[in-house]
Amino acid sequence: MTDALRSVTIVGGGTAGWMAAVAFGRLLGPAGTRVTLIESDDIPTVGVGEATIPPIRTFHAMLGIDEDAFLRATGGSYKLGIRFEGWTRPGESYVHPFGQIGTDIAGVPFAAQWLRARQAGLAAPLGAYSLEARAAETGRFSRPIANGDSPLSRIGYAYHFDAGHYAAFLRTQAEAYGVVRHEGLVERVERGPAGIAAVHLADGSRIAGDLFIDCSGFRALLIEGAMEAGWTDWSEWLSCDRAVAVPSVADAAPLPLTRAIAERAGWRWRIPLQHRTGNGHVFSSRHMSEDEATATLLAGVEGESLADPRVIRFATGHRNRFWSGNCIALGLSAGFMEPLESTSIH
């Protein structure tokens, strides 16, 4: 594609679709590129990706998104890391923090110093040397300060948020940049010399584009349905293929971290938001039934559940080609690992 990009067509909304839409609208809209997003209210989004990692802050900064406005709109909270509970021994836990762990001394890396001290029986657990880990465990948070000599200037953090509210927030931002939303279901994909010429909707509409972004989730309508990009299956190594999720009442004193709790055939998450708590159980259907997984989840929920549990089925792997012709796959249409390290949205 060497000609000027006149139009971008995004198929699918949700988090991936509206992240793409606001980015294209913000960066290409001023040059006259037309950005259209196609989605249908009849197709629900997965919507359980509520924990993130620090690169999302870079994305927001690029788009000029105000952090306070974003947190208000999404019911969001701060996240300093992930606490893994029961992964080493029952009853034990550790925090995987964002940001720096320890400080190099006289040019000697901290990791080397810590390992030597541990051999001598003198080292505290690794998390004791992380500002983010210590703060998260005690329920404290600070945004970085503008003092380059202070450890507080290097605080690493991300967010928890309601994925549905986040998509709605981004839609407002994108439409302010001129992005046009088209309600409809894709019925047929029209091929062309560059790959895809247009998509045809159930209402008879034909929407053309120079560049197509596939944000249709696991269905992969464009990248697989039209471009036949192929799929590499990771299930041999990543056996978890199901999740059951349920919201519960908000924590009275939430910690600024995601909890990942080891279970017999997978693990549970607990994500604090302002208005509720997200709970889920990721598991392998080869080792546990959906009924047993649901019972395990509900037994671990702290506080009153706010809805019926919902089962999500997924496949682990990736497309053999993420970019084929004039079609790019983003989000779940490109691939999925699993949500253990909160890398689904970043």
C-alpha positions as CSV (number, residue, x, y, z in Angstrom):
1,M,0.0,0.0,0.0
2,T,1.9,3.0,-1.3
3,D,-0.9,5.4,-2.2
4,A,-2.4,7.9,0.3
5,L,-4.7,6.2,2.8
6,R,-8.1,7.7,2.1
7,S,-10.3,5.4,4.3
8,V,-10.0,2.9,7.2
9,T,-12.8,0.5,7.9
10,I,-12.9,-1.3,11.3
11,V,-15.0,-4.3,11.7
12,G,-16.0,-4.9,15.3
13,G,-16.3,-2.7,18.3
14,G,-15.5,-3.5,21.9
15,T,-12.2,-2.5,23.4
16,A,-10.0,-3.5,20.4
17,G,-12.3,-1.8,17.9
18,W,-12.7,1.5,19.7
19,M,-9.0,1.6,20.7
20,A,-8.2,1.3,17.0
21,A,-10.9,3.9,16.0
22,V,-9.7,6.6,18.4
23,A,-6.1,6.1,17.4
24,F,-6.8,6.3,13.7
25,G,-9.2,9.2,14.2
26,R,-6.7,11.1,16.2
27,L,-3.6,10.4,14.1
28,L,-5.0,10.2,10.6
29,G,-8.2,12.1,10.7
30,P,-6.5,15.5,10.4
31,A,-5.0,14.4,7.1
32,G,-8.4,13.7,5.7
33,T,-8.6,9.9,6.2
34,R,-12.1,8.7,6.7
35,V,-12.5,6.2,9.6
36,T,-15.6,4.0,9.8
37,L,-16.4,1.4,12.5
38,I,-18.9,-1.3,12.0
39,E,-20.5,-3.1,14.9
40,S,-23.8,-4.6,16.0
41,D,-25.6,-4.3,19.3
42,D,-26.8,-7.9,18.7
43,I,-23.2,-9.2,19.2
44,P,-22.0,-9.1,22.8
45,T,-18.4,-8.4,23.5
46,V,-16.2,-10.7,25.7
47,G,-15.8,-7.8,28.1
48,V,-13.9,-9.4,31.0
49,G,-10.5,-7.8,30.2
50,E,-10.5,-5.4,33.0
51,A,-6.8,-5.5,34.1
52,T,-4.0,-3.9,32.2
53,I,-0.2,-3.3,32.2
54,P,1.7,0.0,32.0
55,P,1.9,0.4,28.2
56,I,-1.7,1.5,28.2
57,R,-0.6,4.8,29.8
58,T,1.6,5.4,26.8
59,F,-1.4,4.8,24.5
60,H,-3.5,7.2,26.5
61,A,-0.7,9.8,26.5
62,M,-0.4,9.6,22.7
63,L,-4.1,10.3,22.4
64,G,-4.1,13.1,25.0
65,I,-6.6,11.2,27.2
66,D,-7.1,12.8,30.6
67,E,-6.5,10.2,33.3
68,D,-9.1,11.6,35.8
69,A,-11.8,11.7,33.1
70,F,-11.0,8.2,32.0
71,L,-11.1,6.8,35.6
72,R,-14.4,8.5,36.3
73,A,-16.0,7.2,33.0
74,T,-14.8,3.6,33.4
75,G,-15.1,3.1,37.2
76,G,-11.4,2.5,37.1
77,S,-8.8,2.0,39.8
78,Y,-5.0,2.0,39.9
79,K,-2.9,-1.1,39.6
80,L,0.7,-1.5,40.9
81,G,1.1,-5.2,40.0
82,I,-0.3,-8.7,40.3
83,R,-0.4,-10.7,43.5
84,F,0.0,-14.5,42.8
85,E,-1.5,-16.5,45.6
86,G,-0.8,-20.2,46.2
87,W,1.4,-20.6,43.2
88,T,4.5,-21.7,45.1
89,R,3.1,-23.3,48.2
90,P,-0.4,-23.2,49.8
91,G,-0.8,-20.0,51.8
92,E,2.2,-18.3,50.2
93,S,2.0,-15.3,47.8
94,Y,4.2,-12.9,46.0
95,V,3.6,-9.7,44.0
96,H,4.8,-9.2,40.5
97,P,5.2,-5.4,40.6
98,F,5.5,-2.8,37.9
99,G,8.5,-0.6,38.0
100,Q,12.0,-1.1,39.3
101,I,13.0,-3.7,41.9
102,G,16.0,-2.6,44.0
103,T,18.8,-0.3,43.1
104,D,22.2,-1.0,41.5
105,I,25.1,-0.1,43.8
106,A,28.5,0.9,42.5
107,G,27.7,-0.5,39.1
108,V,26.7,-3.9,40.4
109,P,23.2,-5.0,39.3
110,F,20.8,-5.4,42.1
111,A,19.8,-8.9,41.0
112,A,23.4,-10.1,41.6
113,Q,23.6,-8.4,45.0
114,W,20.3,-10.0,46.0
115,L,21.3,-13.5,44.9
116,R,24.5,-13.3,46.8
117,A,22.7,-12.1,49.9
118,R,20.2,-14.9,49.6
119,Q,23.0,-17.5,49.4
120,A,24.3,-16.0,52.7
121,G,20.8,-16.1,54.2
122,L,20.7,-12.3,54.5
123,A,18.1,-11.3,51.8
124,A,14.5,-10.4,52.4
125,P,11.9,-11.6,49.8
126,L,12.4,-9.9,46.4
127,G,9.2,-7.9,46.7
128,A,10.5,-6.2,49.9
129,Y,12.8,-4.2,47.6
130,S,10.0,-2.9,45.3
131,L,8.2,0.3,46.1
132,E,5.2,-0.8,44.0
133,A,4.9,-4.2,45.8
134,R,5.2,-2.7,49.3
135,A,2.7,0.0,48.5
136,A,0.2,-2.4,46.8
137,E,0.2,-4.8,49.8
138,T,-0.6,-1.9,52.2
139,G,-3.3,-0.3,50.0
140,R,-1.3,2.8,49.1
141,F,-0.7,4.6,45.8
142,S,0.9,7.8,44.4
143,R,1.2,9.1,40.9
144,P,4.8,9.8,39.9
145,I,6.1,13.1,41.1
146,A,8.2,15.5,39.0
147,N,11.5,14.9,40.9
148,G,13.9,12.9,38.9
149,D,16.1,12.0,41.9
150,S,13.2,10.5,43.9
151,P,12.0,6.9,43.6
152,L,8.5,8.4,43.5
153,S,9.3,9.8,40.1
154,R,9.6,6.3,38.6
155,I,6.4,4.6,39.9
156,G,5.1,2.1,37.4
157,Y,1.4,1.6,37.3
158,A,-1.6,0.6,35.1
159,Y,-5.3,0.4,35.6
160,H,-8.3,-1.8,36.3
161,F,-11.5,-0.7,34.5
162,D,-14.9,-1.8,33.2
163,A,-14.2,-2.9,29.6
164,G,-17.8,-2.0,28.5
165,H,-17.5,1.5,30.0
166,Y,-14.0,1.8,28.5
167,A,-15.3,1.1,25.0
168,A,-18.1,3.6,25.4
169,F,-15.6,6.2,26.7
170,L,-13.3,5.6,23.6
171,R,-16.3,5.8,21.3
172,T,-17.0,9.3,22.6
173,Q,-13.4,10.3,22.0
174,A,-13.3,8.7,18.6
175,E,-16.5,10.4,17.4
176,A,-15.1,13.7,18.5
177,Y,-12.3,13.0,16.0
178,G,-14.8,12.3,13.2
179,V,-15.0,8.5,13.4
180,V,-18.3,7.3,12.0
181,R,-20.1,4.3,13.6
182,H,-22.2,2.1,11.4
183,E,-24.6,-0.3,13.0
184,G,-24.9,-3.6,11.2
185,L,-23.9,-7.2,10.7
186,V,-21.3,-8.2,8.2
187,E,-22.9,-10.7,5.8
188,R,-20.2,-11.0,3.0
189,V,-16.7,-9.8,2.4
190,E,-15.9,-8.6,-1.2
191,R,-12.3,-9.4,-2.3
192,G,-10.2,-7.0,-4.4
193,P,-6.7,-6.6,-5.9
194,A,-5.3,-5.3,-2.6
195,G,-7.1,-8.1,-0.5
196,I,-10.5,-6.7,0.6
197,A,-12.5,-4.2,-1.4
198,A,-15.6,-3.9,0.8
199,V,-17.8,-5.5,3.3
200,H,-21.5,-6.1,2.7
201,L,-23.9,-5.8,5.6
202,A,-27.2,-7.5,6.3
203,D,-29.1,-4.3,5.6
204,G,-27.7,-4.1,2.1
205,S,-25.0,-1.5,2.8
206,R,-21.7,-1.8,1.0
207,I,-18.8,-0.2,2.9
208,A,-15.5,0.1,1.0
209,G,-12.0,0.9,2.4
210,D,-8.3,1.2,1.6
211,L,-7.4,-0.5,4.9
212,F,-9.5,-3.0,6.9
213,I,-9.0,-3.6,10.6
214,D,-10.4,-6.9,11.9
215,C,-11.6,-6.4,15.5
216,S,-14.3,-9.1,15.2
217,G,-12.9,-11.2,18.0
218,F,-12.6,-14.9,17.9
219,R,-14.8,-15.0,14.8
220,A,-12.0,-13.3,12.8
221,L,-14.4,-12.5,9.9
222,L,-11.8,-10.7,7.8
223,I,-8.3,-12.1,8.6
224,E,-9.5,-15.7,8.6
225,G,-12.9,-15.7,6.9
226,A,-11.7,-13.7,3.9
227,M,-7.9,-13.7,3.9
228,E,-7.4,-17.3,5.2
229,A,-4.4,-16.3,7.3
230,G,-4.1,-19.6,9.1
231,W,-3.9,-20.5,12.8
232,T,-1.2,-21.8,15.1
233,D,-2.7,-23.7,18.0
234,W,-1.1,-23.3,21.4
235,S,-3.4,-25.6,23.4
236,E,-0.7,-28.3,23.7
237,W,1.2,-25.9,25.9
238,L,-1.6,-23.7,27.3
239,S,-4.4,-26.0,28.3
240,C,-6.8,-23.5,29.8
241,D,-9.6,-22.9,27.3
242,R,-12.5,-21.7,29.4
243,A,-13.3,-18.9,31.9
244,V,-16.4,-18.3,34.0
245,A,-16.9,-14.8,35.3
246,V,-19.2,-13.1,37.8
247,P,-19.2,-9.5,39.3
248,S,-19.6,-8.9,43.0
249,V,-20.1,-5.9,45.3
250,A,-17.2,-3.5,45.5
251,D,-14.5,-4.0,48.1
252,A,-14.7,-1.6,51.0
253,A,-10.9,-1.2,51.0
254,P,-9.6,-2.4,47.6
255,L,-5.9,-2.9,47.1
256,P,-4.2,-1.4,44.0
257,L,-3.3,-4.9,42.5
258,T,-4.9,-7.8,40.6
259,R,-5.2,-11.0,42.5
260,A,-4.3,-14.3,40.7
261,I,-5.2,-17.2,42.9
262,A,-4.0,-20.7,41.9
263,E,-6.7,-23.5,41.6
264,R,-6.6,-27.2,40.8
265,A,-7.2,-26.8,37.1
266,G,-6.4,-23.2,36.5
267,W,-6.6,-20.0,38.5
268,R,-9.0,-17.3,39.7
269,W,-8.8,-13.5,39.2
270,R,-10.1,-10.7,41.5
271,I,-10.1,-7.2,40.1
272,P,-11.3,-4.2,42.1
273,L,-13.3,-1.4,40.4
274,Q,-15.0,1.6,41.9
275,H,-18.5,0.2,41.5
276,R,-18.0,-3.5,41.7
277,T,-15.4,-6.3,41.8
278,G,-14.6,-8.5,38.8
279,N,-14.2,-12.2,39.6
280,G,-13.3,-15.1,37.3
281,H,-12.0,-18.6,37.0
282,V,-9.8,-19.6,34.1
283,F,-9.6,-23.4,33.7
284,S,-8.9,-26.3,31.5
285,S,-12.1,-28.1,30.3
286,R,-10.0,-31.3,30.0
287,H,-9.4,-31.3,33.7
288,M,-12.6,-29.7,35.1
289,S,-16.2,-29.4,34.1
290,E,-17.9,-26.0,33.7
291,D,-20.2,-26.8,36.6
292,E,-17.3,-27.6,38.9
293,A,-15.4,-24.5,37.7
294,T,-18.5,-22.3,38.4
295,A,-18.8,-23.8,41.9
296,T,-15.2,-23.2,42.6
297,L,-15.5,-19.6,41.5
298,L,-18.6,-18.9,43.6
299,A,-17.1,-20.5,46.6
300,G,-14.2,-18.0,46.4
301,V,-16.2,-14.8,45.7
302,E,-16.0,-12.4,48.6
303,G,-19.2,-10.5,49.0
304,E,-22.6,-10.7,47.2
305,S,-22.6,-11.7,43.5
306,L,-24.4,-9.2,41.3
307,A,-25.2,-11.4,38.3
308,D,-25.3,-15.0,37.2
309,P,-22.0,-16.5,36.2
310,R,-21.1,-16.4,32.5
311,V,-18.9,-18.9,30.7
312,I,-16.5,-17.8,28.0
313,R,-14.9,-20.3,25.7
314,F,-11.7,-19.5,24.0
315,A,-8.8,-21.0,21.9
316,T,-5.2,-20.2,22.6
317,G,-3.0,-19.5,19.6
318,H,-2.4,-16.9,16.9
319,R,-2.9,-16.2,13.3
320,N,-0.1,-17.2,11.0
321,R,-0.3,-13.7,9.4
322,F,-1.5,-10.7,11.5
323,W,-1.3,-8.5,8.4
324,S,-2.5,-9.9,5.1
325,G,-2.9,-7.6,2.1
326,N,-4.8,-4.6,3.2
327,C,-6.2,-6.4,6.3
328,I,-4.8,-6.2,9.8
329,A,-6.0,-8.2,12.8
330,L,-6.1,-6.6,16.2
331,G,-7.2,-8.1,19.5
332,L,-8.8,-11.5,19.8
333,S,-9.0,-11.9,16.0
334,A,-5.2,-11.9,15.9
335,G,-4.7,-14.4,18.7
336,F,-5.1,-15.0,22.4
337,M,-2.8,-16.4,25.1
338,E,-4.8,-16.2,28.3
339,P,-5.3,-13.3,30.8
340,L,-2.8,-14.4,33.5
341,E,-0.5,-11.5,33.0
342,S,-3.2,-9.0,32.0
343,T,-1.8,-8.6,28.5
344,S,-5.1,-8.7,26.6
345,I,-5.5,-4.9,26.7
346,H,-2.3,-2.9,26.6
